[in-house]
Amino acid sequence: MSKITIGIHGMGNKPAEDQLQDWWKAAILEDDGSLNFSRLTDFILRHFIKDLDAYYRVTGGQISDLICAKLADYLFRNRRKKILLIAHSMGSIIAWDVLTKWVPEVKIHTLVTIGSPLGNPVVRSRILSELQHAESDACLLKTPENIYKHWYNLADYKDMVAINYDLQNEFLPNSRSVQPQDMLVWNNYEYEGERNPHKSYGYLRSPELTGILKHFLRKGFALFRFLPKDYFSAKYNKSQI
């Protein structure tokens, strides 16, 4: 069986880190300093990611349908191949929608999410409400049934979009026992001396993602979890977090 790697990118309008932190504080806290979840919900959808706002809020789902239709069509046309799907940022939300609602019959060998907001409680509650099973145990989502081998979730500690990177505790395994395998990585992308830990380029050239691609493309796919323990890059220490 031939193999193909497909990528879907995220949004382009990401704010600076200091501005993002100010937005979080303004959104989360009431005047007395207590947590305001409803304000946080509206804040994230309207100010944190403008593309996400358009994706969810446009009447009739016109934008989301157009975006999802393109990915669904491409996946369907390649359904007889072994597929590795890489989804960055908001692309992971699009990938989720497509795999669960548009082409659940298309088998995905490996899903790799990078810088994903799927762990964000607002995003998860939105998905749950659309699937109409917010009453499920602990409001956990289930790994899409058509992922039959691996789901790797890569996140940089300082990537504010992937601030809740622990997807394994947020998504139940599917019937094949596939669920997210979370990996903290070092996103080393810089532009003019300023580091951007959310940029897709840094994730794509990380040793972890390179290793996943290498073993996917190799004959007789070797399970990634059997790689030597010292394979993973150890870029962070307590002073950097």
CORDA-V840415 format. One record per residue. N is the residue number from 1. RES is the residue in three letters. PHI is phi in whole degrees, 0 to 359 (* if undefined). NEAR is the number of other C-alpha atoms within 12 Angstrom. Layout:
((N;RES;PHI;NEAR) (N;RES;PHI;NEAR))
//
This chain:
((1;MET;*;13) (2;SER;287;16) (3;LYS;239;24) (4;ILE;215;24) (5;THR;250;26) (6;ILE;239;29) (7;GLY;238;27) (8;ILE;232;33) (9;HIS;269;30) (10;GLY;264;33) (11;MET;281;30) (12;GLY;253;17) (13;ASN;261;17) (14;LYS;258;25) (15;PRO;284;23) (16;ALA;293;19) (17;GLU;299;20) (18;ASP;293;14) (19;GLN;293;15) (20;LEU;299;24) (21;GLN;295;19) (22;ASP;297;18) (23;TRP;298;24) (24;TRP;302;28) (25;LYS;298;22) (26;ALA;294;25) (27;ALA;281;27) (28;ILE;279;23) (29;LEU;262;19) (30;GLU;285;16) (31;ASP;299;12) (32;ASP;270;9) (33;GLY;90;11) (34;SER;277;14) (35;LEU;284;17) (36;ASN;241;19) (37;PHE;291;19) (38;SER;296;17) (39;ARG;292;23) (40;LEU;298;26) (41;THR;302;25) (42;ASP;294;26) (43;PHE;299;27) (44;ILE;297;33) (45;LEU;289;28) (46;ARG;257;22) (47;HIS;238;25) (48;PHE;290;36) (49;ILE;223;29) (50;LYS;296;23) (51;ASP;295;27) (52;LEU;295;36) (53;ASP;301;26) (54;ALA;296;24) (55;TYR;299;30) (56;TYR;269;30) (57;ARG;258;19) (58;VAL;298;18) (59;THR;305;12) (60;GLY;79;12) (61;GLY;66;18) (62;GLN;298;15) (63;ILE;291;20) (64;SER;298;29) (65;ASP;295;24) (66;LEU;296;18) (67;ILE;293;29) (68;CYS;296;31) (69;ALA;298;23) (70;LYS;293;20) (71;LEU;293;32) (72;ALA;300;32) (73;ASP;297;19) (74;TYR;292;26) (75;LEU;296;33) (76;PHE;295;24) (77;ARG;294;17) (78;ASN;250;25) (79;ARG;295;25) (80;ARG;272;18) (81;LYS;257;21) (82;LYS;278;29) (83;ILE;253;34) (84;LEU;248;39) (85;LEU;250;45) (86;ILE;254;42) (87;ALA;234;40) (88;HIS;256;38) (89;SER;56;45) (90;MET;298;44) (91;GLY;301;37) (92;SER;288;39) (93;ILE;290;38) (94;ILE;298;42) (95;ALA;300;45) (96;TRP;302;44) (97;ASP;300;34) (98;VAL;293;35) (99;LEU;291;33) (100;THR;269;28) (101;LYS;244;23) (102;TRP;260;27) (103;VAL;228;29) (104;PRO;296;23) (105;GLU;275;21) (106;VAL;275;31) (107;LYS;280;30) (108;ILE;245;39) (109;HIS;295;37) (110;THR;219;40) (111;LEU;252;43) (112;VAL;238;46) (113;THR;257;48) (114;ILE;231;54) (115;GLY;57;50) (116;SER;271;46) (117;PRO;269;42) (118;LEU;297;44) (119;GLY;278;36) (120;ASN;293;29) (121;PRO;300;28) (122;VAL;292;27) (123;VAL;296;38) (124;ARG;296;31) (125;SER;294;26) (126;ARG;294;29) (127;ILE;297;29) (128;LEU;299;26) (129;SER;294;18) (130;GLU;291;17) (131;LEU;277;20) (132;GLN;59;13) (133;HIS;221;18) (134;ALA;294;18) (135;GLU;276;13) (136;SER;296;16) (137;ASP;307;13) (138;ALA;56;16) (139;CYS;54;22) (140;LEU;268;28) (141;LEU;273;37) (142;LYS;249;34) (143;THR;305;37) (144;PRO;310;37) (145;GLU;295;31) (146;ASN;275;35) (147;ILE;274;36) (148;TYR;251;27) (149;LYS;234;34) (150;HIS;217;37) (151;TRP;228;42) (152;TYR;256;41) (153;ASN;242;40) (154;LEU;256;49) (155;ALA;213;43) (156;ASP;270;41) (157;TYR;306;29) (158;LYS;260;28) (159;ASP;280;37) (160;MET;290;34) (161;VAL;290;39) (162;ALA;259;35) (163;ILE;299;28) (164;ASN;255;29) (165;TYR;267;35) (166;ASP;272;29) (167;LEU;288;36) (168;GLN;299;26) (169;ASN;272;21) (170;GLU;250;29) (171;PHE;234;33) (172;LEU;288;25) (173;PRO;291;26) (174;ASN;277;22) (175;SER;293;15) (176;ARG;264;18) (177;SER;67;21) (178;VAL;272;26) (179;GLN;209;33) (180;PRO;301;36) (181;GLN;250;32) (182;ASP;277;31) (183;MET;226;35) (184;LEU;279;36) (185;VAL;232;35) (186;TRP;259;38) (187;ASN;270;34) (188;ASN;264;29) (189;TYR;292;22) (190;GLU;224;17) (191;TYR;226;12) (192;GLU;53;7) (193;GLY;81;8) (194;GLU;253;12) (195;ARG;281;20) (196;ASN;234;29) (197;PRO;287;35) (198;HIS;259;41) (199;LYS;300;37) (200;SER;296;36) (201;TYR;303;24) (202;GLY;294;29) (203;TYR;294;39) (204;LEU;295;32) (205;ARG;259;22) (206;SER;290;31) (207;PRO;301;25) (208;GLU;295;37) (209;LEU;289;38) (210;THR;302;24) (211;GLY;295;28) (212;ILE;299;39) (213;LEU;297;32) (214;LYS;301;20) (215;HIS;282;22) (216;PHE;291;29) (217;LEU;281;22) (218;ARG;288;15) (219;LYS;296;14) (220;GLY;67;11) (221;PHE;312;22) (222;ALA;268;18) (223;LEU;299;22) (224;PHE;296;27) (225;ARG;289;22) (226;PHE;267;14) (227;LEU;293;15) (228;PRO;303;12) (229;LYS;298;11) (230;ASP;276;11) (231;TYR;292;18) (232;PHE;289;24) (233;SER;291;23) (234;ALA;247;19) (235;LYS;269;18) (236;TYR;261;17) (237;ASN;225;11) (238;LYS;301;8) (239;SER;286;6) (240;GLN;265;11) (241;ILE;264;12))
//
